[in-house]
């Protein structure tokens, strides 16, 4: 199963995602509360998958996605946000995200996307 880093400024959302992933056999190797922290942790952890929120303080998810993709062009990142605007989704996919999930989401949808990406 996949080693996953969850990046979201809301502790509750990190907990929800972690619960879904661990119940389905995945290992959460790190959590980050903003894009800056995720960019710092990524190279040392090299997770199989990153779950990245879009709207966060200090560094937006799309900016962190760019930096992670610059470090590792093979990185697998799923973006998630309550903002489902087509332009935000398109930008994330253009940068290199494998998929985009709009909040609120259910466990089945999360696992469907995770299983497709990893």
Backbone atoms as SQL, in Angstrom:
CREATE TABLE atoms (id INTEGER PRIMARY KEY, chain TEXT, resi INTEGER, resn TEXT, atom TEXT, x REAL, y REAL, z REAL);
INSERT INTO atoms VALUES
  (1, 'A', 1, 'UNK', 'N', 0.828, -1.194, 0.000),
  (2, 'A', 1, 'UNK', 'CA', 0.000, 0.000, 0.000),
  (3, 'A', 1, 'UNK', 'C', 0.872, 1.257, 0.000),
  (4, 'A', 2, 'UNK', 'N', 0.253, 2.385, -0.259),
  (5, 'A', 2, 'UNK', 'CA', 0.994, 3.623, -0.461),
  (6, 'A', 2, 'UNK', 'C', 1.375, 4.325, 0.838),
  (7, 'A', 3, 'UNK', 'N', 2.549, 4.997, 0.786),
  (8, 'A', 3, 'UNK', 'CA', 2.959, 5.907, 1.852),
  (9, 'A', 3, 'UNK', 'C', 2.473, 7.293, 1.416),
  (10, 'A', 4, 'UNK', 'N', 1.709, 7.962, 2.287),
  (11, 'A', 4, 'UNK', 'CA', 1.015, 9.187, 1.894),
  (12, 'A', 4, 'UNK', 'C', 1.379, 10.353, 2.814),
  (13, 'A', 5, 'UNK', 'N', 1.517, 11.547, 2.223),
  (14, 'A', 5, 'UNK', 'CA', 1.639, 12.787, 2.984),
  (15, 'A', 5, 'UNK', 'C', 0.356, 13.583, 2.741),
  (16, 'A', 6, 'UNK', 'N', -0.263, 14.031, 3.830),
  (17, 'A', 6, 'UNK', 'CA', -1.497, 14.815, 3.748),
  (18, 'A', 6, 'UNK', 'C', -1.168, 16.268, 4.059),
  (19, 'A', 7, 'UNK', 'N', -1.575, 17.169, 3.158),
  (20, 'A', 7, 'UNK', 'CA', -1.295, 18.593, 3.318),
  (21, 'A', 7, 'UNK', 'C', -2.608, 19.362, 3.310),
  (22, 'A', 8, 'UNK', 'N', -2.973, 19.909, 4.466),
  (23, 'A', 8, 'UNK', 'CA', -4.207, 20.688, 4.594),
  (24, 'A', 8, 'UNK', 'C', -4.058, 21.555, 5.829),
  (25, 'A', 9, 'UNK', 'N', -4.489, 22.806, 5.737),
  (26, 'A', 9, 'UNK', 'CA', -4.361, 23.697, 6.895),
  (27, 'A', 9, 'UNK', 'C', -5.385, 23.386, 7.979),
  (28, 'A', 10, 'UNK', 'N', -6.414, 22.616, 7.663),
  (29, 'A', 10, 'UNK', 'CA', -7.439, 22.252, 8.645),
  (30, 'A', 10, 'UNK', 'C', -7.108, 20.890, 9.258),
  (31, 'A', 11, 'UNK', 'N', -6.827, 20.879, 10.544),
  (32, 'A', 11, 'UNK', 'CA', -6.493, 19.635, 11.240),
  (33, 'A', 11, 'UNK', 'C', -7.611, 18.607, 11.098),
  (34, 'A', 12, 'UNK', 'N', -8.856, 19.073, 11.115),
  (35, 'A', 12, 'UNK', 'CA', -9.992, 18.162, 10.980),
  (36, 'A', 12, 'UNK', 'C', -9.959, 17.441, 9.633),
  (37, 'A', 13, 'UNK', 'N', -9.660, 18.173, 8.551),
  (38, 'A', 13, 'UNK', 'CA', -9.608, 17.553, 7.221),
  (39, 'A', 13, 'UNK', 'C', -8.462, 16.552, 7.138),
  (40, 'A', 14, 'UNK', 'N', -7.311, 16.886, 7.731),
  (41, 'A', 14, 'UNK', 'CA', -6.195, 15.927, 7.746),
  (42, 'A', 14, 'UNK', 'C', -6.619, 14.648, 8.456),
  (43, 'A', 15, 'UNK', 'N', -7.354, 14.802, 9.565),
  (44, 'A', 15, 'UNK', 'CA', -7.807, 13.642, 10.332),
  (45, 'A', 15, 'UNK', 'C', -8.782, 12.794, 9.505),
  (46, 'A', 16, 'UNK', 'N', -9.718, 13.433, 8.805),
  (47, 'A', 16, 'UNK', 'CA', -10.703, 12.717, 7.990),
  (48, 'A', 16, 'UNK', 'C', -9.994, 11.929, 6.882),
  (49, 'A', 17, 'UNK', 'N', -9.081, 12.580, 6.179),
  (50, 'A', 17, 'UNK', 'CA', -8.362, 11.916, 5.083),
  (51, 'A', 17, 'UNK', 'C', -7.504, 10.777, 5.630),
  (52, 'A', 18, 'UNK', 'N', -6.807, 11.043, 6.739),
  (53, 'A', 18, 'UNK', 'CA', -5.954, 10.008, 7.352),
  (54, 'A', 18, 'UNK', 'C', -6.788, 8.793, 7.735),
  (55, 'A', 19, 'UNK', 'N', -7.956, 9.024, 8.305),
  (56, 'A', 19, 'UNK', 'CA', -8.841, 7.937, 8.721),
  (57, 'A', 19, 'UNK', 'C', -9.262, 7.087, 7.513),
  (58, 'A', 20, 'UNK', 'N', -9.653, 7.739, 6.430),
  (59, 'A', 20, 'UNK', 'CA', -10.061, 7.023, 5.213),
  (60, 'A', 20, 'UNK', 'C', -8.903, 6.178, 4.684),
  (61, 'A', 21, 'UNK', 'N', -7.719, 6.781, 4.601),
  (62, 'A', 21, 'UNK', 'CA', -6.568, 6.081, 4.024),
  (63, 'A', 21, 'UNK', 'C', -6.099, 4.922, 4.885),
  (64, 'A', 22, 'UNK', 'N', -5.983, 5.141, 6.191),
  (65, 'A', 22, 'UNK', 'CA', -5.475, 4.076, 7.063),
  (66, 'A', 22, 'UNK', 'C', -6.463, 2.911, 7.156),
  (67, 'A', 23, 'UNK', 'N', -7.755, 3.206, 7.130),
  (68, 'A', 23, 'UNK', 'CA', -8.755, 2.126, 7.150),
  (69, 'A', 23, 'UNK', 'C', -8.693, 1.271, 5.887),
  (70, 'A', 24, 'UNK', 'N', -8.095, 1.819, 4.835),
  (71, 'A', 24, 'UNK', 'CA', -7.968, 1.098, 3.573),
  (72, 'A', 24, 'UNK', 'C', -6.537, 0.605, 3.334),
  (73, 'A', 25, 'UNK', 'N', -5.747, 0.544, 4.409),
  (74, 'A', 25, 'UNK', 'CA', -4.432, -0.084, 4.339),
  (75, 'A', 25, 'UNK', 'C', -3.264, 0.792, 3.946),
  (76, 'A', 26, 'UNK', 'N', -3.488, 2.080, 3.743),
  (77, 'A', 26, 'UNK', 'CA', -2.389, 2.976, 3.384),
  (78, 'A', 26, 'UNK', 'C', -1.737, 3.530, 4.649),
  (79, 'A', 27, 'UNK', 'N', -0.482, 3.951, 4.517),
  (80, 'A', 27, 'UNK', 'CA', 0.266, 4.487, 5.657),
  (81, 'A', 27, 'UNK', 'C', 0.459, 5.984, 5.473),
  (82, 'A', 28, 'UNK', 'N', 0.021, 6.769, 6.454),
  (83, 'A', 28, 'UNK', 'CA', 0.244, 8.210, 6.416),
  (84, 'A', 28, 'UNK', 'C', 1.596, 8.467, 7.084),
  (85, 'A', 29, 'UNK', 'N', 2.588, 8.863, 6.272),
  (86, 'A', 29, 'UNK', 'CA', 3.949, 9.043, 6.778),
  (87, 'A', 29, 'UNK', 'C', 4.213, 10.471, 7.243),
  (88, 'A', 30, 'UNK', 'N', 3.349, 11.413, 6.849),
  (89, 'A', 30, 'UNK', 'CA', 3.532, 12.800, 7.273),
  (90, 'A', 30, 'UNK', 'C', 2.258, 13.587, 7.056),
  (91, 'A', 31, 'UNK', 'N', 2.145, 14.646, 7.867),
  (92, 'A', 31, 'UNK', 'CA', 1.089, 15.636, 7.696),
  (93, 'A', 31, 'UNK', 'C', 1.755, 16.994, 7.659),
  (94, 'A', 32, 'UNK', 'N', 1.198, 17.902, 6.884),
  (95, 'A', 32, 'UNK', 'CA', 1.702, 19.269, 6.815),
  (96, 'A', 32, 'UNK', 'C', 0.506, 20.218, 6.820),
  (97, 'A', 33, 'UNK', 'N', 0.683, 21.361, 7.464),
  (98, 'A', 33, 'UNK', 'CA', -0.433, 22.301, 7.587),
  (99, 'A', 33, 'UNK', 'C', -0.390, 23.431, 6.557),
  (100, 'A', 34, 'UNK', 'N', 0.657, 23.447, 5.726),
  (101, 'A', 34, 'UNK', 'CA', 0.716, 24.438, 4.657),
  (102, 'A', 34, 'UNK', 'C', 1.677, 23.974, 3.568),
  (103, 'A', 35, 'UNK', 'N', 1.665, 24.677, 2.455),
  (104, 'A', 35, 'UNK', 'CA', 2.493, 24.296, 1.319),
  (105, 'A', 35, 'UNK', 'C', 3.978, 24.335, 1.610),
  (106, 'A', 36, 'UNK', 'N', 4.417, 25.320, 2.368),
  (107, 'A', 36, 'UNK', 'CA', 5.836, 25.446, 2.699),
  (108, 'A', 36, 'UNK', 'C', 6.334, 24.204, 3.426),
  (109, 'A', 37, 'UNK', 'N', 5.569, 23.769, 4.408),
  (110, 'A', 37, 'UNK', 'CA', 5.934, 22.584, 5.190),
  (111, 'A', 37, 'UNK', 'C', 5.976, 21.340, 4.298),
  (112, 'A', 38, 'UNK', 'N', 5.043, 21.235, 3.362),
  (113, 'A', 38, 'UNK', 'CA', 5.016, 20.059, 2.475),
  (114, 'A', 38, 'UNK', 'C', 6.246, 20.023, 1.576),
  (115, 'A', 39, 'UNK', 'N', 6.667, 21.178, 1.075),
  (116, 'A', 39, 'UNK', 'CA', 7.839, 21.258, 0.204),
  (117, 'A', 39, 'UNK', 'C', 9.105, 20.890, 0.985),
  (118, 'A', 40, 'UNK', 'N', 9.160, 21.266, 2.253),
  (119, 'A', 40, 'UNK', 'CA', 10.313, 20.927, 3.097),
  (120, 'A', 40, 'UNK', 'C', 10.352, 19.426, 3.399),
  (121, 'A', 41, 'UNK', 'N', 9.198, 18.815, 3.650),
  (122, 'A', 41, 'UNK', 'CA', 9.140, 17.407, 4.042),
  (123, 'A', 41, 'UNK', 'C', 9.266, 16.445, 2.856),
  (124, 'A', 42, 'UNK', 'N', 8.821, 16.858, 1.682),
  (125, 'A', 42, 'UNK', 'CA', 8.754, 15.939, 0.543),
  (126, 'A', 42, 'UNK', 'C', 10.083, 15.245, 0.222),
  (127, 'A', 43, 'UNK', 'N', 11.204, 15.986, 0.070),
  (128, 'A', 43, 'UNK', 'CA', 12.429, 15.311, -0.366),
  (129, 'A', 43, 'UNK', 'C', 12.961, 14.261, 0.614),
  (130, 'A', 44, 'UNK', 'N', 12.754, 14.469, 1.912),
  (131, 'A', 44, 'UNK', 'CA', 13.256, 13.483, 2.873),
  (132, 'A', 44, 'UNK', 'C', 12.345, 12.263, 2.974),
  (133, 'A', 45, 'UNK', 'N', 11.044, 12.440, 2.745),
  (134, 'A', 45, 'UNK', 'CA', 10.093, 11.340, 2.903),
  (135, 'A', 45, 'UNK', 'C', 9.796, 10.594, 1.612),
  (136, 'A', 46, 'UNK', 'N', 9.855, 11.287, 0.476),
  (137, 'A', 46, 'UNK', 'CA', 9.522, 10.699, -0.822),
  (138, 'A', 46, 'UNK', 'C', 8.264, 9.829, -0.747),
  (139, 'A', 47, 'UNK', 'N', 7.130, 10.415, -0.341),
  (140, 'A', 47, 'UNK', 'CA', 5.900, 9.614, -0.246),
  (141, 'A', 47, 'UNK', 'C', 5.452, 9.139, -1.624),
  (142, 'A', 48, 'UNK', 'N', 4.694, 8.043, -1.631),
  (143, 'A', 48, 'UNK', 'CA', 4.153, 7.517, -2.882),
  (144, 'A', 48, 'UNK', 'C', 3.039, 8.408, -3.416),
  (145, 'A', 49, 'UNK', 'N', 2.405, 9.158, -2.495),
  (146, 'A', 49, 'UNK', 'CA', 1.261, 9.979, -2.854),
  (147, 'A', 49, 'UNK', 'C', 1.174, 11.177, -1.917),
  (148, 'A', 50, 'UNK', 'N', 0.796, 12.323, -2.472),
  (149, 'A', 50, 'UNK', 'CA', 0.564, 13.527, -1.673),
  (150, 'A', 50, 'UNK', 'C', -0.883, 13.951, -1.890),
  (151, 'A', 51, 'UNK', 'N', -1.587, 14.170, -0.788),
  (152, 'A', 51, 'UNK', 'CA', -2.940, 14.722, -0.802),
  (153, 'A', 51, 'UNK', 'C', -2.784, 16.192, -0.478),
  (154, 'A', 52, 'UNK', 'N', -3.076, 17.120, -1.401),
  (155, 'A', 52, 'UNK', 'CA', -2.755, 18.544, -1.232),
  (156, 'A', 52, 'UNK', 'C', -3.995, 19.421, -1.350),
  (157, 'A', 53, 'UNK', 'N', -4.258, 20.195, -0.298),
  (158, 'A', 53, 'UNK', 'CA', -5.320, 21.200, -0.338),
  (159, 'A', 53, 'UNK', 'C', -4.854, 22.346, -1.235),
  (160, 'A', 54, 'UNK', 'N', -5.769, 23.104, -1.794),
  (161, 'A', 54, 'UNK', 'CA', -5.400, 24.230, -2.646),
  (162, 'A', 54, 'UNK', 'C', -5.227, 25.505, -1.822),
  (163, 'A', 55, 'UNK', 'N', -6.230, 25.855, -1.019),
  (164, 'A', 55, 'UNK', 'CA', -6.214, 27.126, -0.300),
  (165, 'A', 55, 'UNK', 'C', -5.588, 26.927, 1.084),
  (166, 'A', 56, 'UNK', 'N', -4.369, 27.475, 1.259),
  (167, 'A', 56, 'UNK', 'CA', -3.646, 27.363, 2.533),
  (168, 'A', 56, 'UNK', 'C', -2.830, 28.622, 2.774),
  (169, 'A', 57, 'UNK', 'N', -2.490, 28.880, 4.037),
  (170, 'A', 57, 'UNK', 'CA', -1.642, 30.041, 4.342),
  (171, 'A', 57, 'UNK', 'C', -0.186, 29.779, 3.943),
  (172, 'A', 58, 'UNK', 'N', 0.594, 30.787, 3.883),
  (173, 'A', 58, 'UNK', 'CA', 2.033, 30.844, 3.559),
  (174, 'A', 58, 'UNK', 'C', 2.374, 30.395, 2.140),
  (175, 'A', 59, 'UNK', 'N', 1.781, 29.320, 1.660),
  (176, 'A', 59, 'UNK', 'CA', 1.999, 28.884, 0.275),
  (177, 'A', 59, 'UNK', 'C', 0.787, 28.086, -0.189),
  (178, 'A', 60, 'UNK', 'N', 0.158, 28.570, -1.249),
  (179, 'A', 60, 'UNK', 'CA', -0.998, 27.876, -1.822),
  (180, 'A', 60, 'UNK', 'C', -0.599, 26.481, -2.296),
  (181, 'A', 61, 'UNK', 'N', -1.574, 25.600, -2.385),
  (182, 'A', 61, 'UNK', 'CA', -1.318, 24.245, -2.829),
  (183, 'A', 61, 'UNK', 'C', -0.774, 24.160, -4.240),
  (184, 'A', 62, 'UNK', 'N', -1.236, 25.039, -5.141),
  (185, 'A', 62, 'UNK', 'CA', -0.746, 24.985, -6.520),
  (186, 'A', 62, 'UNK', 'C', 0.733, 25.379, -6.589),
  (187, 'A', 63, 'UNK', 'N', 1.148, 26.314, -5.763),
  (188, 'A', 63, 'UNK', 'CA', 2.562, 26.712, -5.709),
  (189, 'A', 63, 'UNK', 'C', 3.414, 25.582, -5.137),
  (190, 'A', 64, 'UNK', 'N', 2.921, 24.942, -4.073),
  (191, 'A', 64, 'UNK', 'CA', 3.636, 23.797, -3.492),
  (192, 'A', 64, 'UNK', 'C', 3.704, 22.658, -4.512),
  (193, 'A', 65, 'UNK', 'N', 2.621, 22.444, -5.253),
  (194, 'A', 65, 'UNK', 'CA', 2.603, 21.419, -6.292),
  (195, 'A', 65, 'UNK', 'C', 3.703, 21.678, -7.321),
  (196, 'A', 66, 'UNK', 'N', 3.836, 22.937, -7.761),
  (197, 'A', 66, 'UNK', 'CA', 4.895, 23.295, -8.722),
  (198, 'A', 66, 'UNK', 'C', 6.264, 22.934, -8.171),
  (199, 'A', 67, 'UNK', 'N', 6.519, 23.299, -6.910),
  (200, 'A', 67, 'UNK', 'CA', 7.827, 23.053, -6.309),
  (201, 'A', 67, 'UNK', 'C', 8.102, 21.548, -6.161),
  (202, 'A', 68, 'UNK', 'N', 7.089, 20.794, -5.770),
  (203, 'A', 68, 'UNK', 'CA', 7.263, 19.344, -5.633),
  (204, 'A', 68, 'UNK', 'C', 7.506, 18.711, -7.001),
  (205, 'A', 69, 'UNK', 'N', 6.776, 19.139, -8.020),
  (206, 'A', 69, 'UNK', 'CA', 6.969, 18.596, -9.366),
  (207, 'A', 69, 'UNK', 'C', 8.348, 18.960, -9.914),
  (208, 'A', 70, 'UNK', 'N', 8.878, 20.135, -9.541),
  (209, 'A', 70, 'UNK', 'CA', 10.236, 20.519, -9.945),
  (210, 'A', 70, 'UNK', 'C', 11.269, 19.596, -9.297),
  (211, 'A', 71, 'UNK', 'N', 11.010, 19.180, -8.054),
  (212, 'A', 71, 'UNK', 'CA', 11.910, 18.269, -7.340),
  (213, 'A', 71, 'UNK', 'C', 11.820, 16.857, -7.885),
  (214, 'A', 72, 'UNK', 'N', 10.583, 16.439, -8.218),
  (215, 'A', 72, 'UNK', 'CA', 10.325, 15.055, -8.603),
  (216, 'A', 72, 'UNK', 'C', 9.214, 15.029, -9.642),
  (217, 'A', 73, 'UNK', 'N', 9.600, 14.941, -10.897),
  (218, 'A', 73, 'UNK', 'CA', 8.607, 14.992, -11.981),
  (219, 'A', 73, 'UNK', 'C', 7.677, 13.775, -11.980),
  (220, 'A', 74, 'UNK', 'N', 8.042, 12.736, -11.214),
  (221, 'A', 74, 'UNK', 'CA', 7.213, 11.531, -11.104),
  (222, 'A', 74, 'UNK', 'C', 6.280, 11.570, -9.888),
  (223, 'A', 75, 'UNK', 'N', 6.300, 12.675, -9.136),
  (224, 'A', 75, 'UNK', 'CA', 5.479, 12.778, -7.922),
  (225, 'A', 75, 'UNK', 'C', 4.007, 12.567, -8.267),
  (226, 'A', 76, 'UNK', 'N', 3.319, 11.867, -7.381),
  (227, 'A', 76, 'UNK', 'CA', 1.880, 11.636, -7.548),
  (228, 'A', 76, 'UNK', 'C', 1.158, 12.508, -6.524),
  (229, 'A', 77, 'UNK', 'N', 0.397, 13.474, -7.017),
  (230, 'A', 77, 'UNK', 'CA', -0.291, 14.427, -6.154),
  (231, 'A', 77, 'UNK', 'C', -1.762, 14.481, -6.528),
  (232, 'A', 78, 'UNK', 'N', -2.613, 14.353, -5.509),
  (233, 'A', 78, 'UNK', 'CA', -4.051, 14.545, -5.674),
  (234, 'A', 78, 'UNK', 'C', -4.395, 15.850, -4.970),
  (235, 'A', 79, 'UNK', 'N', -4.957, 16.776, -5.706),
  (236, 'A', 79, 'UNK', 'CA', -5.359, 18.056, -5.133),
  (237, 'A', 79, 'UNK', 'C', -6.789, 17.936, -4.617),
  (238, 'A', 80, 'UNK', 'N', -7.074, 18.650, -3.525),
  (239, 'A', 80, 'UNK', 'CA', -8.446, 18.677, -3.026),
  (240, 'A', 80, 'UNK', 'C', -8.758, 20.080, -2.532),
  (241, 'A', 81, 'UNK', 'N', -9.997, 20.497, -2.750),
  (242, 'A', 81, 'UNK', 'CA', -10.397, 21.834, -2.336),
  (243, 'A', 81, 'UNK', 'C', -11.907, 21.953, -2.326),
  (244, 'A', 82, 'UNK', 'N', -12.396, 22.890, -1.540),
  (245, 'A', 82, 'UNK', 'CA', -13.821, 23.193, -1.570),
  (246, 'A', 82, 'UNK', 'C', -14.122, 24.090, -2.768),
  (247, 'A', 83, 'UNK', 'N', -13.073, 24.597, -3.396),
  (248, 'A', 83, 'UNK', 'CA', -13.224, 25.425, -4.594),
  (249, 'A', 83, 'UNK', 'C', -13.126, 24.511, -5.802),
  (250, 'A', 84, 'UNK', 'N', -14.250, 24.227, -6.418),
  (251, 'A', 84, 'UNK', 'CA', -14.259, 23.332, -7.559),
  (252, 'A', 84, 'UNK', 'C', -14.269, 24.059, -8.889),
  (253, 'A', 85, 'UNK', 'N', -13.808, 25.327, -8.891),
  (254, 'A', 85, 'UNK', 'CA', -13.820, 26.112, -10.124),
  (255, 'A', 85, 'UNK', 'C', -12.976, 25.429, -11.190),
  (256, 'A', 86, 'UNK', 'N', -13.494, 25.398, -12.392),
  (257, 'A', 86, 'UNK', 'CA', -12.820, 24.723, -13.497),
  (258, 'A', 86, 'UNK', 'C', -11.403, 25.263, -13.709),
  (259, 'A', 87, 'UNK', 'N', -11.205, 26.573, -13.536),
  (260, 'A', 87, 'UNK', 'CA', -9.876, 27.152, -13.770),
  (261, 'A', 87, 'UNK', 'C', -8.854, 26.634, -12.751),
  (262, 'A', 88, 'UNK', 'N', -9.276, 26.448, -11.499),
  (263, 'A', 88, 'UNK', 'CA', -8.385, 25.937, -10.458),
  (264, 'A', 88, 'UNK', 'C', -8.052, 24.473, -10.738),
  (265, 'A', 89, 'UNK', 'N', -9.054, 23.700, -11.117),
  (266, 'A', 89, 'UNK', 'CA', -8.851, 22.284, -11.447),
  (267, 'A', 89, 'UNK', 'C', -7.896, 22.170, -12.628),
  (268, 'A', 90, 'UNK', 'N', -8.133, 22.952, -13.676),
  (269, 'A', 90, 'UNK', 'CA', -7.295, 22.908, -14.881),
  (270, 'A', 90, 'UNK', 'C', -5.860, 23.303, -14.548),
  (271, 'A', 91, 'UNK', 'N', -5.673, 24.351, -13.744),
  (272, 'A', 91, 'UNK', 'CA', -4.319, 24.784, -13.380),
  (273, 'A', 91, 'UNK', 'C', -3.572, 23.663, -12.652),
  (274, 'A', 92, 'UNK', 'N', -4.235, 23.015, -11.690),
  (275, 'A', 92, 'UNK', 'CA', -3.600, 21.942, -10.920),
  (276, 'A', 92, 'UNK', 'C', -3.214, 20.772, -11.831),
  (277, 'A', 93, 'UNK', 'N', -4.094, 20.396, -12.726),
  (278, 'A', 93, 'UNK', 'CA', -3.813, 19.290, -13.653),
  (279, 'A', 93, 'UNK', 'C', -2.681, 19.677, -14.605),
  (280, 'A', 94, 'UNK', 'N', -2.706, 20.920, -15.089),
  (281, 'A', 94, 'UNK', 'CA', -1.642, 21.399, -15.995),
  (282, 'A', 94, 'UNK', 'C', -0.279, 21.378, -15.314),
  (283, 'A', 95, 'UNK', 'N', -0.233, 21.685, -14.024),
  (284, 'A', 95, 'UNK', 'CA', 1.029, 21.683, -13.280),
  (285, 'A', 95, 'UNK', 'C', 1.546, 20.263, -13.096),
  (286, 'A', 96, 'UNK', 'N', 0.631, 19.307, -12.979),
  (287, 'A', 96, 'UNK', 'CA', 1.084, 17.927, -12.828),
  (288, 'A', 96, 'UNK', 'C', 0.292, 17.071, -11.871),
  (289, 'A', 97, 'UNK', 'N', -0.758, 17.626, -11.268),
  (290, 'A', 97, 'UNK', 'CA', -1.586, 16.822, -10.364),
  (291, 'A', 97, 'UNK', 'C', -2.242, 15.684, -11.144),
  (292, 'A', 98, 'UNK', 'N', -2.341, 14.521, -10.515),
  (293, 'A', 98, 'UNK', 'CA', -2.969, 13.375, -11.170),
  (294, 'A', 98, 'UNK', 'C', -4.487, 13.456, -11.154),
  (295, 'A', 99, 'UNK', 'N', -5.033, 14.107, -10.114),
  (296, 'A', 99, 'UNK', 'CA', -6.485, 14.196, -10.016),
  (297, 'A', 99, 'UNK', 'C', -6.850, 15.325, -9.076),
  (298, 'A', 100, 'UNK', 'N', -8.147, 15.617, -8.991),
  (299, 'A', 100, 'UNK', 'CA', -8.658, 16.722, -8.180),
  (300, 'A', 100, 'UNK', 'C', -9.965, 16.265, -7.544),
  (301, 'A', 101, 'UNK', 'N', -10.063, 16.370, -6.234),
  (302, 'A', 101, 'UNK', 'CA', -11.278, 15.992, -5.517),
  (303, 'A', 101, 'UNK', 'C', -11.863, 17.249, -4.880),
  (304, 'A', 102, 'UNK', 'N', -13.161, 17.454, -5.067),
  (305, 'A', 102, 'UNK', 'CA', -13.836, 18.619, -4.481),
  (306, 'A', 102, 'UNK', 'C', -14.418, 18.220, -3.124),
  (307, 'A', 103, 'UNK', 'N', -14.136, 19.055, -2.098),
  (308, 'A', 103, 'UNK', 'CA', -14.683, 18.844, -0.755),
  (309, 'A', 103, 'UNK', 'C', -16.129, 19.349, -0.733),
  (310, 'A', 104, 'UNK', 'N', -16.998, 18.824, 0.083),
  (311, 'A', 104, 'UNK', 'CA', -16.768, 17.633, 0.910),
  (312, 'A', 104, 'UNK', 'C', -16.799, 16.390, 0.039),
  (313, 'A', 105, 'UNK', 'N', -16.017, 15.402, 0.435),
  (314, 'A', 105, 'UNK', 'CA', -15.965, 14.178, -0.341),
  (315, 'A', 105, 'UNK', 'C', -16.300, 12.992, 0.547),
  (316, 'A', 106, 'UNK', 'N', -16.645, 11.883, -0.092),
  (317, 'A', 106, 'UNK', 'CA', -16.928, 10.689, 0.700),
  (318, 'A', 106, 'UNK', 'C', -15.780, 9.701, 0.531),
  (319, 'A', 107, 'UNK', 'N', -15.716, 8.739, 1.438),
  (320, 'A', 107, 'UNK', 'CA', -14.615, 7.780, 1.489),
  (321, 'A', 107, 'UNK', 'C', -14.502, 6.981, 0.196),
  (322, 'A', 108, 'UNK', 'N', -15.631, 6.591, -0.377),
  (323, 'A', 108, 'UNK', 'CA', -15.599, 5.800, -1.608),
  (324, 'A', 108, 'UNK', 'C', -14.959, 6.576, -2.753),
  (325, 'A', 109, 'UNK', 'N', -15.295, 7.856, -2.873),
  (326, 'A', 109, 'UNK', 'CA', -14.722, 8.698, -3.930),
  (327, 'A', 109, 'UNK', 'C', -13.218, 8.859, -3.717),
  (328, 'A', 110, 'UNK', 'N', -12.810, 9.098, -2.471),
  (329, 'A', 110, 'UNK', 'CA', -11.383, 9.248, -2.160),
  (330, 'A', 110, 'UNK', 'C', -10.634, 7.997, -2.567),
  (331, 'A', 111, 'UNK', 'N', -11.130, 6.841, -2.169),
  (332, 'A', 111, 'UNK', 'CA', -10.433, 5.582, -2.454),
  (333, 'A', 111, 'UNK', 'C', -10.453, 5.256, -3.950),
  (334, 'A', 112, 'UNK', 'N', -11.512, 5.626, -4.645),
  (335, 'A', 112, 'UNK', 'CA', -11.571, 5.414, -6.089),
  (336, 'A', 112, 'UNK', 'C', -10.427, 6.182, -6.766),
  (337, 'A', 113, 'UNK', 'N', -10.237, 7.438, -6.370),
  (338, 'A', 113, 'UNK', 'CA', -9.182, 8.271, -6.953),
  (339, 'A', 113, 'UNK', 'C', -7.804, 7.744, -6.527),
  (340, 'A', 114, 'UNK', 'N', -7.619, 7.431, -5.245),
  (341, 'A', 114, 'UNK', 'CA', -6.334, 6.930, -4.755),
  (342, 'A', 114, 'UNK', 'C', -5.948, 5.651, -5.491),
  (343, 'A', 115, 'UNK', 'N', -6.865, 4.741, -5.623),
  (344, 'A', 115, 'UNK', 'CA', -6.575, 3.468, -6.288),
  (345, 'A', 115, 'UNK', 'C', -6.234, 3.653, -7.762),
  (346, 'A', 116, 'UNK', 'N', -6.805, 4.657, -8.379),
  (347, 'A', 116, 'UNK', 'CA', -6.497, 4.946, -9.787),
  (348, 'A', 116, 'UNK', 'C', -5.098, 5.555, -9.931),
  (349, 'A', 117, 'UNK', 'N', -4.685, 6.358, -8.940),
  (350, 'A', 117, 'UNK', 'CA', -3.424, 7.100, -9.034),
  (351, 'A', 117, 'UNK', 'C', -2.216, 6.263, -8.624),
  (352, 'A', 118, 'UNK', 'N', -2.347, 5.455, -7.573),
  (353, 'A', 118, 'UNK', 'CA', -1.180, 4.693, -7.095),
  (354, 'A', 118, 'UNK', 'C', -1.058, 3.316, -7.704);
